[in-house]
Amino acid sequence: MYRISVDTGGTFTDVVVTDEQGRLTVGKSLTTPERSFTGLSNSITNAADQLGITLSDLLAQTRVLVYGTTRATNAIVERKTAKTALLVTEGFPDVLVFRKGGKLNALEINAKVEPPYIPRALTFEIPERMNAEGGVETALDEAAARATLEKLGRIGIEAVAVAFLWSISNPAHEQRLGELIEEILPGVPYTLSSALNPTIREYPRSSATAIDASLKPLMQRHLRDLKADLAEAGFGGELLISASSGGVLHIDDVVQKPIYMAKSGPAMAPLAGIAYTKSEAMDDDVIIVDTGGTTFDVSLIRDGAIKYSRETWLGTPMASTMLGMATVDIRSVGAGGGSIAWVDAGGMLRVGPQSAGSVPGPACYGKGGTLPTVTDAAVVLGYIDPHRFLGGRMKLDKPAAEAAMQKVATQLGKSIWDTAAAILQISSEIMIKAIEDITTNDGVSPGDSTIVAGGGAAGLNLLSIARSMKVKNVIIPKTAGAISAAGGQFSDIATDFSTSCYAASNAFDSAGVKEALNDLLAKSSEFETALRAKGVDTFRHQLFVEARYARQQWELEVELPVDWAQGCDDIDLLETKFAEQYERLYHVNRKGTVMEAINWRLRVAAVLPSPQVTWPAPEGQVLDSRENEAFFREGGHTKTPVINGTTIPLGYKIAGPMIIEEPTTTIVVEPGMTGHLSAQGNYVFEFGGSHG
């Protein structure tokens, strides 16, 4: 029996298949935006070919398929979601307009702000009002509500989001409006904020509700079609969906809450990062990077735990759209293999954020693209062999890449090789900034960290980035070209239950907090009972609290021992944990200052079997090596060994300059760099770190 995990990105669809022995096989194909199942079936077929079986046989013998996609994220960013109405408490129509009330740069007077996620014209006020204690200040005006819903029907609304003030304290008005929606707008999907995201702060809760509702028509149709296409192709196993929380969910659960599919693919990469660093016995902080065709994604593992955030913005922080849910903290920048290079009005070379995607793709794809990209630069520099891309399955057009590069080179007055090298360098600088953003700002030193590199374009410049940042170690696994899909192999069925309960440390309401946490534990028990009926019997729990010091505006999330919830009276432990987190970030110990706990989150994971992380050594193969001329910024054109990675024996010593060709990625080892292929089958490079 097999297990398949999928990551459908903007350029490539990646697939990782494991067999009963835990051995991994990677499949890869171009994403097909017009019909996603075509790209998916092509990728699975590629993996099936390597296994020596047919697509239908592989699917018929697959027990679990984990599916991740960027479709939801792209729909949000590009505003290609359903026509959605937002219903709010009368007097509060501008929650999505004002957002969090600030801006990224306080000194930028004319900062650009995107339009609200749901247009102001589709935001409707409903007469009603709850207070913070859950009491009814103004009764729900059902006549006005009915009139509004009837209007929504006349103007063709496709989804409805309901986010009333203080519905987290008393959801009765939201629940009644949900009943009215079902009566007056039958079949129109809707989301209630009190059911989706019952936490304090109006904007994150309202934004999450708006996003979830707007995605329902699109993603429910997409998931239904996917399920039907897979069944028709022979799949009869269990379909799980990669969620933004870093776990997987049953398809039926995601259909009800499609917001969990935002960032669903990249959220899997940290799981692979944990598995690969453990296999190499590295217990450092871990930086996971995923360089795809469209974006460069960075996430962080600190002290063995994935970093989460409620501050996930899909665009410019403070000015775009906030996801509003607790998700794996992923920073994304437009610096992937398909990122387009261009010259601005001032004559400066720029890279991204625009991407060539999979259609038409980089110029070298020969599909009509004429603009130079990072991938074209790698072809021009001699890093990617046009005849061996994707293991030789896809032939590239080098003259087309050179022609595209020449346009920019002429504008800059440089050679195509200097221009291509500059494009890679600028791309690297963008990536370095993204890495610093998630590490330095979280009190993590890259010099004490290991980078796990993934993505089809990761090997082109990641080692150069690691050297310039003085990173300690770099691991490039054999599955690097499909790192997020590989993470799906190590995923568990996981979900979060959240609630708000205010408690200050100088007058801590232990009884109130215990009641709130008992409610989360009850929901967790229901979740576990349903899975035990399906044969799952191992569960892992994590308890988090969002807290702040008195008179501060924003909270920090801190993990507590799960058994703390039994009494909720160990205030010293709560204060100590928070003080340690605060000191790590701000280098100030303020223990003893009044601390305010706001939101509580219980994460429950049903543990699934994980595959091996080792890679078998090649049997009876001679090292496949040749020589090619590659261009490096320091040294110019250089005769460089090019080695077929599938023929490299375990323990092999690597010394640059060298180019290693894996079926789904290419690793560029610059002059002076050294590494080895470890006993576990990972490429490991040591740079010594900032203290080395």
HUVENKA-V886968 format. One record per backbone hydrogen bond with DSSP energy under -1.0 kcal/mol. NH is the residue of the N-H (numbers start at 1). CO is the residue of the C=O. Records with the same first field share a line. If there is no record, write none. Layout:
BEGIN
NH = CO, CO
END
This chain:
BEGIN
2 = 61
3 = 18
4 = 64
5 = 16
6 = 66
7 = 14
8 = 68
9 = 12
13 = 29
14 = 7
15 = 27
16 = 5
17 = 25
18 = 3
19 = 23
22 = 19
25 = 17
27 = 15
29 = 13
31 = 11
38 = 35
40 = 36
41 = 37
42 = 38
43 = 39
44 = 40
45 = 41
46 = 42
47 = 43
48 = 44
49 = 45
50 = 46
51 = 47
53 = 48
58 = 54
59 = 55
60 = 56
61 = 57
62 = 59
63 = 2
65 = 238
66 = 4
67 = 240
68 = 6
70 = 8
74 = 70
75 = 71
76 = 72
77 = 73
78 = 74
80 = 75
82 = 214
85 = 159
86 = 122
87 = 161
88 = 124
90 = 126
92 = 89
98 = 94
99 = 95
101 = 98
108 = 105
109 = 107
111 = 108
114 = 319
122 = 119
123 = 120
124 = 86
126 = 88
129 = 138
131 = 135
134 = 131
137 = 129
138 = 129
141 = 127
142 = 140
145 = 141
146 = 142
147 = 143
148 = 144
149 = 145
150 = 146
151 = 147
152 = 148
153 = 149
154 = 150
155 = 151
157 = 152
158 = 83
159 = 83
160 = 189
161 = 85
162 = 191
163 = 87
167 = 164
169 = 166
170 = 166
175 = 171
176 = 172
177 = 173
178 = 174
179 = 175
180 = 176
181 = 177
182 = 178
183 = 179
184 = 180
185 = 181
188 = 185
191 = 160
193 = 162
196 = 192
197 = 193
199 = 197
205 = 201
206 = 202
207 = 203
208 = 204
209 = 205
210 = 206
211 = 207
212 = 208
213 = 209
214 = 210
215 = 211
216 = 212
219 = 215
220 = 216
221 = 217
222 = 218
223 = 219
224 = 220
225 = 221
226 = 222
227 = 223
228 = 224
229 = 225
230 = 226
231 = 227
232 = 228
233 = 229
234 = 231
235 = 230
238 = 63
240 = 65
241 = 249
242 = 67
243 = 247
244 = 260
246 = 243
248 = 492
249 = 241
251 = 239
254 = 250
255 = 251
257 = 253
260 = 257
261 = 258
262 = 259
264 = 261
267 = 263
268 = 265
269 = 266
271 = 268
272 = 268
273 = 269
274 = 270
275 = 271
276 = 272
277 = 273
278 = 274
279 = 275
280 = 276
281 = 278
282 = 277
286 = 301
287 = 450
288 = 299
289 = 452
290 = 297
291 = 454
292 = 290, 295
296 = 333
297 = 290
298 = 331
299 = 288
301 = 286
302 = 305
305 = 302
307 = 300
309 = 327
314 = 321
315 = 313
319 = 316
320 = 316
323 = 312
327 = 309
328 = 244
329 = 307
331 = 298
333 = 296
335 = 333
337 = 292
338 = 293
339 = 336
340 = 354
341 = 372
342 = 350
344 = 348
347 = 344
350 = 342
352 = 340
356 = 338
361 = 356
365 = 362
366 = 363
374 = 339
375 = 337
377 = 373
378 = 374
379 = 375
380 = 376
381 = 377
382 = 379
383 = 378
384 = 378
388 = 385
391 = 388
393 = 390
394 = 389
396 = 386
397 = 364
401 = 397
402 = 398
403 = 399
404 = 400
405 = 401
406 = 402
407 = 403
409 = 405
410 = 406
411 = 407
412 = 408
413 = 409
414 = 409
419 = 415
420 = 416
421 = 417
422 = 418
423 = 419
424 = 420
425 = 421
426 = 422
427 = 423
428 = 424
429 = 425
430 = 426
431 = 427
432 = 428
433 = 429
434 = 430
435 = 431
436 = 432
437 = 433
438 = 434
439 = 435
441 = 436
442 = 439
443 = 440
444 = 439
448 = 445
449 = 446
450 = 285
451 = 473
452 = 287
453 = 475
454 = 289
455 = 480
457 = 291
458 = 455
460 = 457
462 = 458
465 = 461
466 = 462
467 = 463
468 = 464
469 = 465
471 = 466
472 = 446, 449
473 = 449
474 = 685
475 = 451
476 = 683
480 = 477
482 = 479
483 = 480
486 = 482
487 = 483
488 = 484
489 = 486
490 = 487
493 = 606
494 = 248
495 = 604
497 = 602
499 = 600
501 = 598
503 = 597
505 = 595
507 = 504
510 = 508
513 = 509
514 = 510
515 = 511
516 = 512
517 = 513
518 = 514
519 = 515
520 = 516
521 = 517
522 = 518
523 = 519
524 = 520
525 = 521
526 = 522
527 = 523
528 = 524
529 = 525
530 = 526
531 = 527
532 = 528
533 = 529
534 = 531
535 = 532
536 = 531
540 = 605
542 = 603
544 = 601
545 = 558
546 = 599
547 = 556
548 = 596
550 = 594
552 = 549
556 = 547
558 = 545
560 = 543
564 = 561
565 = 562
566 = 563
567 = 564
568 = 564
571 = 569
574 = 570
575 = 571
576 = 572
577 = 573
578 = 574
579 = 575
580 = 576
581 = 577
582 = 578
583 = 579
584 = 580
585 = 581
586 = 582
587 = 583
593 = 590
596 = 548
597 = 503
598 = 546
600 = 499
601 = 544
602 = 497
603 = 542
604 = 495
605 = 540
606 = 493
607 = 538
626 = 642
628 = 640
630 = 638
631 = 381
632 = 636
636 = 632
638 = 630
640 = 628
642 = 626
643 = 659
644 = 624
645 = 661
647 = 644
648 = 645
651 = 677
652 = 649
654 = 675
656 = 673
658 = 669
659 = 641
660 = 667
661 = 643
662 = 665
667 = 660
668 = 459
669 = 658
672 = 656
673 = 670
675 = 654
676 = 684
677 = 652
678 = 682
681 = 678
683 = 476
684 = 676
685 = 474
687 = 472
688 = 472
689 = 471
692 = 689
END
